[in-house]
């Protein structure tokens, strides 16, 4: 007797829009875009910028919003939007609300 399993369909939900440079083909442009996305948030955040094969931005996905000094993230949450959007490349960025850009111990262990 056959087992019946669920059939799923993935869909994208647009939550809004944000202003970014349409093509991020240099680290300078990528840094500027990520700085504008993360802004002056009082909490640690991690965002994924999704790019096509010509490094044009096809989407931005906030992955986590944490606390003042921490943000839990797992690789599946980072790469899920990239796979669903058929991204060719990604830029992963997170902020340090303290303003100190020195990588923390957790930043190194997350790599």
Biopython code that builds the backbone (N, CA, C, O; Angstrom):
import numpy as np
from Bio.PDB.StructureBuilder import StructureBuilder

atoms = [
    (1, "UNK", "N", (0.848, -1.176, 0.000)),
    (1, "UNK", "CA", (0.000, 0.000, 0.000)),
    (1, "UNK", "C", (0.896, 1.242, 0.000)),
    (1, "UNK", "O", (1.800, 1.327, 0.831)),
    (2, "UNK", "N", (0.679, 2.213, -0.904)),
    (2, "UNK", "CA", (1.548, 3.393, -0.966)),
    (2, "UNK", "C", (1.299, 4.331, 0.221)),
    (2, "UNK", "O", (0.188, 4.439, 0.740)),
    (3, "UNK", "N", (2.363, 4.992, 0.618)),
    (3, "UNK", "CA", (2.246, 6.007, 1.669)),
    (3, "UNK", "C", (1.990, 7.352, 1.005)),
    (3, "UNK", "O", (2.569, 7.649, -0.040)),
    (4, "UNK", "N", (1.155, 8.140, 1.585)),
    (4, "UNK", "CA", (0.876, 9.475, 1.062)),
    (4, "UNK", "C", (1.728, 10.484, 1.823)),
    (4, "UNK", "O", (1.690, 10.551, 3.051)),
    (5, "UNK", "N", (2.491, 11.259, 1.076)),
    (5, "UNK", "CA", (3.355, 12.266, 1.673)),
    (5, "UNK", "C", (2.923, 13.637, 1.171)),
    (5, "UNK", "O", (2.361, 13.747, 0.082)),
    (6, "UNK", "N", (3.177, 14.672, 1.944)),
    (6, "UNK", "CA", (2.784, 16.021, 1.517)),
    (6, "UNK", "C", (3.568, 16.467, 0.282)),
    (6, "UNK", "O", (4.725, 16.091, 0.096)),
    (7, "UNK", "N", (2.933, 17.255, -0.538)),
    (7, "UNK", "CA", (3.582, 17.902, -1.682)),
    (7, "UNK", "C", (3.650, 19.381, -1.353)),
    (7, "UNK", "O", (2.632, 19.996, -1.036)),
    (8, "UNK", "N", (4.849, 19.962, -1.425)),
    (8, "UNK", "CA", (5.043, 21.362, -1.050)),
    (8, "UNK", "C", (5.385, 22.209, -2.266)),
    (8, "UNK", "O", (5.900, 21.714, -3.268)),
    (9, "UNK", "N", (5.089, 23.488, -2.151)),
    (9, "UNK", "CA", (5.479, 24.471, -3.150)),
    (9, "UNK", "C", (6.048, 25.655, -2.388)),
    (9, "UNK", "O", (5.409, 26.164, -1.467)),
    (10, "UNK", "N", (7.231, 26.097, -2.757)),
    (10, "UNK", "CA", (7.844, 27.259, -2.120)),
    (10, "UNK", "C", (7.398, 28.512, -2.853)),
    (10, "UNK", "O", (7.301, 28.524, -4.081)),
    (11, "UNK", "N", (7.130, 29.547, -2.108)),
    (11, "UNK", "CA", (6.774, 30.811, -2.732)),
    (11, "UNK", "C", (7.481, 31.942, -1.998)),
    (11, "UNK", "O", (7.838, 31.818, -0.826)),
    (12, "UNK", "N", (7.674, 33.035, -2.705)),
    (12, "UNK", "CA", (8.335, 34.200, -2.137)),
    (12, "UNK", "C", (7.277, 35.200, -1.705)),
    (12, "UNK", "O", (6.240, 35.349, -2.351)),
    (13, "UNK", "N", (7.554, 35.878, -0.609)),
    (13, "UNK", "CA", (6.655, 36.904, -0.115)),
    (13, "UNK", "C", (7.439, 38.202, -0.055)),
    (13, "UNK", "O", (8.457, 38.294, 0.630)),
    (14, "UNK", "N", (6.962, 39.194, -0.771)),
    (14, "UNK", "CA", (7.647, 40.489, -0.772)),
    (14, "UNK", "C", (7.187, 41.289, 0.439)),
    (14, "UNK", "O", (5.992, 41.522, 0.624)),
    (15, "UNK", "N", (8.149, 41.709, 1.265)),
    (15, "UNK", "CA", (7.831, 42.460, 2.475)),
    (15, "UNK", "C", (7.970, 43.963, 2.298)),
    (15, "UNK", "O", (7.618, 44.716, 3.206)),
    (16, "UNK", "N", (8.462, 44.412, 1.182)),
    (16, "UNK", "CA", (8.674, 45.838, 0.962)),
    (16, "UNK", "C", (9.848, 46.039, 0.043)),
    (16, "UNK", "O", (10.191, 45.164, -0.753)),
    (17, "UNK", "N", (10.465, 47.205, 0.157)),
    (17, "UNK", "CA", (11.652, 47.482, -0.658)),
    (17, "UNK", "C", (12.579, 48.419, 0.114)),
    (17, "UNK", "O", (12.150, 49.155, 1.003)),
    (18, "UNK", "N", (13.846, 48.372, -0.246)),
    (18, "UNK", "CA", (14.853, 49.231, 0.366)),
    (18, "UNK", "C", (15.733, 49.788, -0.746)),
    (18, "UNK", "O", (15.948, 49.118, -1.756)),
    (19, "UNK", "N", (16.241, 50.997, -0.575)),
    (19, "UNK", "CA", (17.107, 51.567, -1.610)),
    (19, "UNK", "C", (18.535, 51.023, -1.500)),
    (19, "UNK", "O", (19.174, 51.153, -0.457)),
    (20, "UNK", "N", (19.023, 50.420, -2.569)),
    (20, "UNK", "CA", (20.415, 49.975, -2.647)),
    (20, "UNK", "C", (20.925, 50.213, -4.062)),
    (20, "UNK", "O", (20.145, 50.327, -5.008)),
    (21, "UNK", "N", (22.219, 50.286, -4.188)),
    (21, "UNK", "CA", (22.858, 50.383, -5.494)),
    (21, "UNK", "C", (22.419, 49.158, -6.309)),
    (21, "UNK", "O", (22.464, 48.042, -5.792)),
    (22, "UNK", "N", (21.997, 49.335, -7.567)),
    (22, "UNK", "CA", (21.478, 48.191, -8.321)),
    (22, "UNK", "C", (22.512, 47.119, -8.645)),
    (22, "UNK", "O", (22.154, 45.957, -8.836)),
    (23, "UNK", "N", (23.795, 47.491, -8.710)),
    (23, "UNK", "CA", (24.843, 46.522, -9.023)),
    (23, "UNK", "C", (25.966, 46.675, -8.004)),
    (23, "UNK", "O", (26.519, 47.762, -7.835)),
    (24, "UNK", "N", (26.299, 45.577, -7.328)),
    (24, "UNK", "CA", (27.351, 45.612, -6.303)),
    (24, "UNK", "C", (28.565, 44.865, -6.847)),
    (24, "UNK", "O", (28.763, 43.682, -6.567)),
    (25, "UNK", "N", (29.369, 45.576, -7.626)),
    (25, "UNK", "CA", (30.516, 44.946, -8.280)),
    (25, "UNK", "C", (31.844, 45.382, -7.683)),
    (25, "UNK", "O", (32.889, 45.232, -8.316)),
    (26, "UNK", "N", (31.812, 45.922, -6.467)),
    (26, "UNK", "CA", (33.045, 46.266, -5.758)),
    (26, "UNK", "C", (32.789, 46.174, -4.261)),
    (26, "UNK", "O", (31.649, 46.244, -3.802)),
    (27, "UNK", "N", (33.865, 46.016, -3.515)),
    (27, "UNK", "CA", (33.693, 45.952, -2.057)),
    (27, "UNK", "C", (33.201, 47.285, -1.510)),
    (27, "UNK", "O", (32.464, 47.311, -0.524)),
    (28, "UNK", "N", (33.593, 48.380, -2.126)),
    (28, "UNK", "CA", (33.136, 49.697, -1.678)),
    (28, "UNK", "C", (31.618, 49.808, -1.789)),
    (28, "UNK", "O", (30.954, 50.251, -0.852)),
    (29, "UNK", "N", (31.074, 49.407, -2.932)),
    (29, "UNK", "CA", (29.619, 49.448, -3.118)),
    (29, "UNK", "C", (28.912, 48.471, -2.184)),
    (29, "UNK", "O", (27.855, 48.786, -1.637)),
    (30, "UNK", "N", (29.488, 47.293, -2.003)),
    (30, "UNK", "CA", (28.882, 46.291, -1.113)),
    (30, "UNK", "C", (28.850, 46.806, 0.323)),
    (30, "UNK", "O", (27.837, 46.663, 1.008)),
    (31, "UNK", "N", (29.941, 47.397, 0.779)),
    (31, "UNK", "CA", (29.989, 47.940, 2.148)),
    (31, "UNK", "C", (28.976, 49.062, 2.330)),
    (31, "UNK", "O", (28.292, 49.122, 3.352)),
    (32, "UNK", "N", (28.877, 49.945, 1.352)),
    (32, "UNK", "CA", (27.922, 51.052, 1.443)),
    (32, "UNK", "C", (26.497, 50.519, 1.503)),
    (32, "UNK", "O", (25.682, 51.002, 2.290)),
    (33, "UNK", "N", (26.194, 49.522, 0.669)),
    (33, "UNK", "CA", (24.849, 48.944, 0.669)),
    (33, "UNK", "C", (24.535, 48.302, 2.015)),
    (33, "UNK", "O", (23.450, 48.506, 2.561)),
    (34, "UNK", "N", (25.474, 47.529, 2.552)),
    (34, "UNK", "CA", (25.244, 46.848, 3.830)),
    (34, "UNK", "C", (25.133, 47.846, 4.966)),
    (34, "UNK", "O", (24.323, 47.657, 5.875)),
    (35, "UNK", "N", (25.935, 48.910, 4.933)),
    (35, "UNK", "CA", (25.827, 49.944, 5.971)),
    (35, "UNK", "C", (24.453, 50.599, 5.939)),
    (35, "UNK", "O", (23.870, 50.864, 6.990)),
    (36, "UNK", "N", (23.929, 50.862, 4.744)),
    (36, "UNK", "CA", (22.606, 51.489, 4.671)),
    (36, "UNK", "C", (21.507, 50.517, 5.109)),
    (36, "UNK", "O", (20.504, 50.938, 5.685)),
    (37, "UNK", "N", (21.689, 49.224, 4.839)),
    (37, "UNK", "CA", (20.684, 48.239, 5.247)),
    (37, "UNK", "C", (20.661, 48.032, 6.751)),
    (37, "UNK", "O", (19.592, 47.900, 7.348)),
    (38, "UNK", "N", (21.843, 48.002, 7.369)),
    (38, "UNK", "CA", (21.916, 47.726, 8.804)),
    (38, "UNK", "C", (21.736, 48.980, 9.639)),
    (38, "UNK", "O", (21.291, 48.911, 10.785)),
    (39, "UNK", "N", (22.079, 50.122, 9.071)),
    (39, "UNK", "CA", (21.840, 51.408, 9.721)),
    (39, "UNK", "C", (22.358, 51.504, 11.130)),
    (39, "UNK", "O", (23.395, 50.939, 11.477)),
    (40, "UNK", "N", (21.619, 52.224, 11.930)),
    (40, "UNK", "CA", (21.988, 52.459, 13.325)),
    (40, "UNK", "C", (21.162, 51.585, 14.256)),
    (40, "UNK", "O", (20.716, 52.041, 15.309)),
    (41, "UNK", "N", (20.961, 50.351, 13.879)),
    (41, "UNK", "CA", (20.142, 49.453, 14.678)),
    (41, "UNK", "C", (20.735, 49.261, 16.066)),
    (41, "UNK", "O", (21.951, 49.119, 16.197)),
    (42, "UNK", "N", (19.902, 49.254, 17.109)),
    (42, "UNK", "CA", (20.395, 49.021, 18.460)),
    (42, "UNK", "C", (20.645, 47.541, 18.743)),
    (42, "UNK", "O", (21.167, 47.194, 19.803)),
    (43, "UNK", "N", (20.277, 46.668, 17.804)),
    (43, "UNK", "CA", (20.448, 45.221, 17.980)),
    (43, "UNK", "C", (21.323, 44.668, 16.864)),
    (43, "UNK", "O", (21.359, 45.207, 15.758)),
    (44, "UNK", "N", (22.030, 43.577, 17.175)),
    (44, "UNK", "CA", (22.784, 42.896, 16.116)),
    (44, "UNK", "C", (21.813, 42.305, 15.115)),
    (44, "UNK", "O", (20.794, 41.720, 15.483)),
    (45, "UNK", "N", (22.142, 42.465, 13.847)),
    (45, "UNK", "CA", (21.332, 41.920, 12.770)),
    (45, "UNK", "C", (22.241, 41.256, 11.752)),
    (45, "UNK", "O", (23.417, 41.603, 11.636)),
    (46, "UNK", "N", (21.695, 40.302, 11.019)),
    (46, "UNK", "CA", (22.423, 39.690, 9.915)),
    (46, "UNK", "C", (21.514, 39.733, 8.699)),
    (46, "UNK", "O", (20.354, 39.326, 8.763)),
    (47, "UNK", "N", (22.050, 40.230, 7.590)),
    (47, "UNK", "CA", (21.288, 40.295, 6.346)),
    (47, "UNK", "C", (22.049, 39.557, 5.253)),
    (47, "UNK", "O", (23.273, 39.433, 5.293)),
    (48, "UNK", "N", (21.291, 39.071, 4.279)),
    (48, "UNK", "CA", (21.855, 38.439, 3.101)),
    (48, "UNK", "C", (21.398, 39.257, 1.898)),
    (48, "UNK", "O", (20.203, 39.472, 1.694)),
    (49, "UNK", "N", (22.359, 39.703, 1.116)),
    (49, "UNK", "CA", (22.066, 40.410, -0.125)),
    (49, "UNK", "C", (22.236, 39.391, -1.247)),
    (49, "UNK", "O", (23.296, 38.778, -1.378)),
    (50, "UNK", "N", (21.210, 39.213, -2.043)),
    (50, "UNK", "CA", (21.200, 38.203, -3.098)),
    (50, "UNK", "C", (21.539, 38.841, -4.437)),
    (50, "UNK", "O", (20.985, 39.878, -4.800)),
    (51, "UNK", "N", (22.451, 38.211, -5.165)),
    (51, "UNK", "CA", (22.932, 38.774, -6.424)),
    (51, "UNK", "C", (22.726, 37.794, -7.575)),
    (51, "UNK", "O", (22.740, 36.577, -7.386)),
    (52, "UNK", "N", (22.534, 38.352, -8.779)),
    (52, "UNK", "CA", (22.466, 37.505, -9.968)),
    (52, "UNK", "C", (23.883, 37.296, -10.522)),
    (52, "UNK", "O", (24.859, 37.664, -9.870)),
    (53, "UNK", "N", (23.998, 36.720, -11.695)),
    (53, "UNK", "CA", (25.319, 36.399, -12.251)),
    (53, "UNK", "C", (26.137, 37.633, -12.609)),
    (53, "UNK", "O", (27.358, 37.543, -12.741)),
    (54, "UNK", "N", (25.490, 38.780, -12.768)),
    (54, "UNK", "CA", (26.203, 40.023, -13.079)),
    (54, "UNK", "C", (26.342, 40.917, -11.843)),
    (54, "UNK", "O", (26.654, 42.103, -11.955)),
    (55, "UNK", "N", (26.108, 40.337, -10.672)),
    (55, "UNK", "CA", (26.183, 41.005, -9.369)),
    (55, "UNK", "C", (25.183, 42.137, -9.218)),
    (55, "UNK", "O", (25.428, 43.110, -8.505)),
    (56, "UNK", "N", (24.047, 41.999, -9.901)),
    (56, "UNK", "CA", (22.931, 42.922, -9.695)),
    (56, "UNK", "C", (22.114, 42.393, -8.523)),
    (56, "UNK", "O", (21.926, 41.186, -8.375)),
    (57, "UNK", "N", (21.637, 43.308, -7.698)),
    (57, "UNK", "CA", (20.875, 42.926, -6.510)),
    (57, "UNK", "C", (19.490, 42.428, -6.935)),
    (57, "UNK", "O", (18.750, 43.136, -7.618)),
    (58, "UNK", "N", (19.154, 41.211, -6.524)),
    (58, "UNK", "CA", (17.821, 40.672, -6.805)),
    (58, "UNK", "C", (16.962, 40.595, -5.548)),
    (58, "UNK", "O", (15.764, 40.322, -5.623)),
    (59, "UNK", "N", (17.571, 40.834, -4.406)),
    (59, "UNK", "CA", (16.800, 40.828, -3.172)),
    (59, "UNK", "C", (17.673, 40.995, -1.953)),
    (59, "UNK", "O", (18.886, 40.791, -1.993)),
    (60, "UNK", "N", (17.030, 41.370, -0.873)),
    (60, "UNK", "CA", (17.680, 41.512, 0.430)),
    (60, "UNK", "C", (16.821, 40.763, 1.432)),
    (60, "UNK", "O", (15.607, 40.961, 1.484)),
    (61, "UNK", "N", (17.438, 39.912, 2.220)),
    (61, "UNK", "CA", (16.706, 39.135, 3.216)),
    (61, "UNK", "C", (17.304, 39.338, 4.605)),
    (61, "UNK", "O", (18.436, 38.922, 4.853)),
    (62, "UNK", "N", (16.561, 39.971, 5.515)),
    (62, "UNK", "CA", (17.005, 39.988, 6.901)),
    (62, "UNK", "C", (16.894, 38.562, 7.444)),
    (62, "UNK", "O", (15.835, 37.942, 7.344)),
    (63, "UNK", "N", (17.965, 38.050, 8.008)),
    (63, "UNK", "CA", (17.973, 36.668, 8.482)),
    (63, "UNK", "C", (17.717, 36.608, 9.979)),
    (63, "UNK", "O", (16.887, 35.821, 10.436)),
    (64, "UNK", "N", (18.416, 37.427, 10.742)),
    (64, "UNK", "CA", (18.202, 37.428, 12.190)),
    (64, "UNK", "C", (18.253, 38.844, 12.736)),
    (64, "UNK", "O", (18.928, 39.721, 12.196)),
    (65, "UNK", "N", (17.527, 39.038, 13.811)),
    (65, "UNK", "CA", (17.638, 40.237, 14.641)),
    (65, "UNK", "C", (17.868, 39.719, 16.039)),
    (65, "UNK", "O", (17.039, 38.995, 16.590)),
    (66, "UNK", "N", (19.002, 40.093, 16.612)),
    (66, "UNK", "CA", (19.370, 39.560, 17.914)),
    (66, "UNK", "C", (19.205, 40.574, 19.034)),
    (66, "UNK", "O", (18.273, 41.378, 19.054)),
    (67, "UNK", "N", (20.141, 40.502, 19.958)),
    (67, "UNK", "CA", (20.136, 41.394, 21.116)),
    (67, "UNK", "C", (21.203, 42.461, 20.921)),
    (67, "UNK", "O", (21.721, 42.647, 19.820)),
    (68, "UNK", "N", (21.518, 43.146, 21.983)),
    (68, "UNK", "CA", (22.522, 44.200, 21.936)),
    (68, "UNK", "C", (23.877, 43.684, 21.464)),
    (68, "UNK", "O", (24.592, 44.383, 20.745)),
    (69, "UNK", "N", (24.232, 42.467, 21.864)),
    (69, "UNK", "CA", (25.589, 41.997, 21.555)),
    (69, "UNK", "C", (25.650, 40.573, 20.988)),
    (69, "UNK", "O", (26.718, 39.960, 20.987)),
    (70, "UNK", "N", (24.538, 40.050, 20.513)),
    (70, "UNK", "CA", (24.565, 38.695, 19.964)),
    (70, "UNK", "C", (23.419, 38.503, 18.979)),
    (70, "UNK", "O", (22.371, 39.142, 19.073)),
    (71, "UNK", "N", (23.656, 37.604, 18.037)),
    (71, "UNK", "CA", (22.623, 37.237, 17.076)),
    (71, "UNK", "C", (22.868, 35.795, 16.663)),
    (71, "UNK", "O", (23.885, 35.489, 16.041)),
    (72, "UNK", "N", (21.951, 34.921, 17.000)),
    (72, "UNK", "CA", (22.091, 33.503, 16.661)),
    (72, "UNK", "C", (21.729, 33.294, 15.196)),
    (72, "UNK", "O", (20.727, 33.820, 14.711)),
    (73, "UNK", "N", (22.556, 32.523, 14.498)),
    (73, "UNK", "CA", (22.275, 32.252, 13.095)),
    (73, "UNK", "C", (22.793, 30.864, 12.739)),
    (73, "UNK", "O", (23.809, 30.409, 13.267)),
    (74, "UNK", "N", (22.087, 30.208, 11.846)),
    (74, "UNK", "CA", (22.496, 28.892, 11.377)),
    (74, "UNK", "C", (22.646, 28.973, 9.860)),
    (74, "UNK", "O", (21.902, 29.713, 9.216)),
    (75, "UNK", "N", (23.589, 28.231, 9.272)),
    (75, "UNK", "CA", (23.787, 28.302, 7.819)),
    (75, "UNK", "C", (22.518, 28.076, 7.001)),
    (75, "UNK", "O", (22.369, 28.679, 5.938)),
    (76, "UNK", "N", (21.609, 27.235, 7.456)),
    (76, "UNK", "CA", (20.403, 26.975, 6.659)),
    (76, "UNK", "C", (19.561, 28.234, 6.504)),
    (76, "UNK", "O", (18.947, 28.435, 5.456)),
    (77, "UNK", "N", (19.520, 29.105, 7.547)),
    (77, "UNK", "CA", (18.765, 30.356, 7.443)),
    (77, "UNK", "C", (19.434, 31.335, 6.494)),
    (77, "UNK", "O", (18.769, 32.160, 5.870)),
    (78, "UNK", "N", (20.762, 31.239, 6.388)),
    (78, "UNK", "CA", (21.506, 32.130, 5.495)),
    (78, "UNK", "C", (21.317, 31.703, 4.046)),
    (78, "UNK", "O", (21.088, 32.545, 3.178)),
    (79, "UNK", "N", (21.408, 30.413, 3.777)),
    (79, "UNK", "CA", (21.405, 29.947, 2.398)),
    (79, "UNK", "C", (20.014, 29.633, 1.851)),
    (79, "UNK", "O", (19.852, 29.529, 0.635)),
    (80, "UNK", "N", (19.018, 29.482, 2.703)),
    (80, "UNK", "CA", (17.657, 29.219, 2.213)),
    (80, "UNK", "C", (17.180, 30.300, 1.250)),
    (80, "UNK", "O", (16.696, 29.965, 0.170)),
    (81, "UNK", "N", (17.297, 31.597, 1.595)),
    (81, "UNK", "CA", (16.835, 32.615, 0.646)),
    (81, "UNK", "C", (17.617, 32.585, -0.668)),
    (81, "UNK", "O", (17.054, 32.836, -1.734)),
    (82, "UNK", "N", (18.911, 32.278, -0.593)),
    (82, "UNK", "CA", (19.718, 32.230, -1.809)),
    (82, "UNK", "C", (19.243, 31.131, -2.747)),
    (82, "UNK", "O", (19.180, 31.331, -3.960)),
    (83, "UNK", "N", (18.914, 29.990, -2.200)),
    (83, "UNK", "CA", (18.442, 28.873, -3.016)),
    (83, "UNK", "C", (17.055, 29.186, -3.577)),
    (83, "UNK", "O", (16.808, 28.965, -4.763)),
    (84, "UNK", "N", (16.162, 29.689, -2.755)),
    (84, "UNK", "CA", (14.797, 29.981, -3.202)),
    (84, "UNK", "C", (14.793, 31.056, -4.291)),
    (84, "UNK", "O", (14.004, 30.978, -5.234)),
    (85, "UNK", "N", (15.673, 32.063, -4.167)),
    (85, "UNK", "CA", (15.724, 33.166, -5.134)),
    (85, "UNK", "C", (16.604, 32.857, -6.347)),
    (85, "UNK", "O", (16.740, 33.701, -7.233)),
    (86, "UNK", "N", (17.205, 31.661, -6.404)),
    (86, "UNK", "CA", (18.134, 31.320, -7.489)),
    (86, "UNK", "C", (19.286, 32.316, -7.588)),
    (86, "UNK", "O", (19.687, 32.698, -8.687)),
    (87, "UNK", "N", (19.809, 32.729, -6.460)),
    (87, "UNK", "CA", (20.918, 33.681, -6.447)),
    (87, "UNK", "C", (22.200, 33.006, -6.913)),
    (87, "UNK", "O", (22.459, 31.842, -6.604)),
    (88, "UNK", "N", (22.987, 33.754, -7.654)),
    (88, "UNK", "CA", (24.278, 33.261, -8.120)),
    (88, "UNK", "C", (25.367, 33.548, -7.083)),
    (88, "UNK", "O", (26.357, 32.821, -6.994)),
    (89, "UNK", "N", (25.176, 34.606, -6.309)),
    (89, "UNK", "CA", (26.146, 35.005, -5.282)),
    (89, "UNK", "C", (25.397, 35.662, -4.133)),
    (89, "UNK", "O", (24.267, 36.124, -4.293)),
    (90, "UNK", "N", (26.038, 35.697, -2.986)),
    (90, "UNK", "CA", (25.445, 36.352, -1.819)),
    (90, "UNK", "C", (26.489, 37.215, -1.125)),
    (90, "UNK", "O", (27.691, 36.958, -1.193)),
    (91, "UNK", "N", (25.996, 38.229, -0.466)),
    (91, "UNK", "CA", (26.808, 39.031, 0.451)),
    (91, "UNK", "C", (26.153, 38.866, 1.807)),
    (91, "UNK", "O", (24.957, 39.116, 1.958)),
    (92, "UNK", "N", (26.927, 38.449, 2.790)),
    (92, "UNK", "CA", (26.423, 38.247, 4.142)),
    (92, "UNK", "C", (27.044, 39.316, 5.022)),
    (92, "UNK", "O", (28.265, 39.469, 5.052)),
    (93, "UNK", "N", (26.207, 40.055, 5.739)),
    (93, "UNK", "CA", (26.730, 41.134, 6.576)),
    (93, "UNK", "C", (25.988, 41.173, 7.903)),
    (93, "UNK", "O", (24.804, 40.846, 7.985)),
    (94, "UNK", "N", (26.713, 41.580, 8.940)),
    (94, "UNK", "CA", (26.058, 41.836, 10.226)),
    (94, "UNK", "C", (26.729, 43.033, 10.873)),
    (94, "UNK", "O", (27.871, 43.380, 10.571)),
    (95, "UNK", "N", (25.992, 43.642, 11.760)),
    (95, "UNK", "CA", (26.478, 44.863, 12.403)),
    (95, "UNK", "C", (26.941, 44.603, 13.829)),
    (95, "UNK", "O", (26.656, 43.560, 14.418)),
    (96, "UNK", "N", (27.659, 45.573, 14.363)),
    (96, "UNK", "CA", (28.050, 45.610, 15.769)),
    (96, "UNK", "C", (27.495, 46.917, 16.323)),
    (96, "UNK", "O", (28.085, 47.973, 16.093)),
    (97, "UNK", "N", (26.374, 46.877, 17.048)),
    (97, "UNK", "CA", (25.771, 48.118, 17.552)),
    (97, "UNK", "C", (26.707, 48.944, 18.421)),
    (97, "UNK", "O", (26.518, 50.154, 18.548)),
    (98, "UNK", "N", (27.717, 48.313, 19.024)),
    (98, "UNK", "CA", (28.654, 49.055, 19.869)),
    (98, "UNK", "C", (29.484, 50.034, 19.056)),
    (98, "UNK", "O", (30.035, 50.989, 19.602)),
    (99, "UNK", "N", (29.576, 49.797, 17.745)),
    (99, "UNK", "CA", (30.421, 50.646, 16.905)),
    (99, "UNK", "C", (31.840, 50.124, 16.790)),
    (99, "UNK", "O", (32.596, 50.581, 15.932)),
    (100, "UNK", "N", (32.219, 49.171, 17.640)),
    (100, "UNK", "CA", (33.547, 48.569, 17.586)),
    (100, "UNK", "C", (33.528, 47.466, 16.523)),
    (100, "UNK", "O", (32.869, 46.441, 16.697)),
    (101, "UNK", "N", (34.245, 47.682, 15.438)),
    (101, "UNK", "CA", (34.215, 46.737, 14.320)),
    (101, "UNK", "C", (35.209, 45.594, 14.464)),
    (101, "UNK", "O", (35.346, 44.773, 13.556)),
    (102, "UNK", "N", (35.901, 45.532, 15.590)),
    (102, "UNK", "CA", (36.815, 44.414, 15.841)),
    (102, "UNK", "C", (36.000, 43.133, 15.951)),
    (102, "UNK", "O", (35.061, 43.070, 16.745)),
    (103, "UNK", "N", (36.342, 42.100, 15.163)),
    (103, "UNK", "CA", (35.579, 40.850, 15.254)),
    (103, "UNK", "C", (35.629, 40.263, 16.659)),
    (103, "UNK", "O", (36.686, 40.209, 17.287)),
    (104, "UNK", "N", (34.483, 39.831, 17.134)),
    (104, "UNK", "CA", (34.424, 39.201, 18.448)),
    (104, "UNK", "C", (34.854, 37.740, 18.341)),
    (104, "UNK", "O", (35.019, 37.216, 17.239)),
    (105, "UNK", "N", (35.032, 37.093, 19.471)),
    (105, "UNK", "CA", (35.374, 35.677, 19.475)),
    (105, "UNK", "C", (34.297, 34.868, 18.748)),
    (105, "UNK", "O", (34.600, 33.932, 18.007)),
    (106, "UNK", "N", (33.040, 35.243, 18.970)),
    (106, "UNK", "CA", (31.926, 34.554, 18.314)),
    (106, "UNK", "C", (31.946, 34.745, 16.808)),
    (106, "UNK", "O", (31.537, 33.850, 16.068)),
    (107, "UNK", "N", (32.416, 35.898, 16.340)),
    (107, "UNK", "CA", (32.521, 36.132, 14.903)),
    (107, "UNK", "C", (33.487, 35.122, 14.276)),
    (107, "UNK", "O", (33.242, 34.615, 13.182)),
    (108, "UNK", "N", (34.567, 34.840, 14.969)),
    (108, "UNK", "CA", (35.553, 33.888, 14.437)),
    (108, "UNK", "C", (35.053, 32.456, 14.523)),
    (108, "UNK", "O", (35.290, 31.667, 13.608)),
    (109, "UNK", "N", (34.369, 32.104, 15.602)),
    (109, "UNK", "CA", (33.907, 30.721, 15.752)),
    (109, "UNK", "C", (32.745, 30.433, 14.832)),
    (109, "UNK", "O", (32.452, 29.268, 14.563)),
    (110, "UNK", "N", (32.075, 31.455, 14.343)),
    (110, "UNK", "CA", (30.948, 31.263, 13.427)),
    (110, "UNK", "C", (31.413, 30.945, 12.015)),
    (110, "UNK", "O", (30.624, 30.484, 11.190)),
    (111, "UNK", "N", (32.679, 31.184, 11.733)),
    (111, "UNK", "CA", (33.166, 30.970, 10.369)),
    (111, "UNK", "C", (33.448, 29.520, 10.094)),
    (111, "UNK", "O", (33.866, 29.171, 8.990)),
]
sb = StructureBuilder()
sb.init_structure("model")
sb.init_model(0)
sb.init_chain("A")
sb.init_seg("    ")
for serial, (resi, resn, name, xyz) in enumerate(atoms, 1):
    if name == "N":
        sb.init_residue(resn, " ", resi, " ")
    sb.init_atom(name, np.array(xyz, "f"), 0.0, 1.0, " ", f" {name:<3s}", serial, name[0])
structure = sb.get_structure()
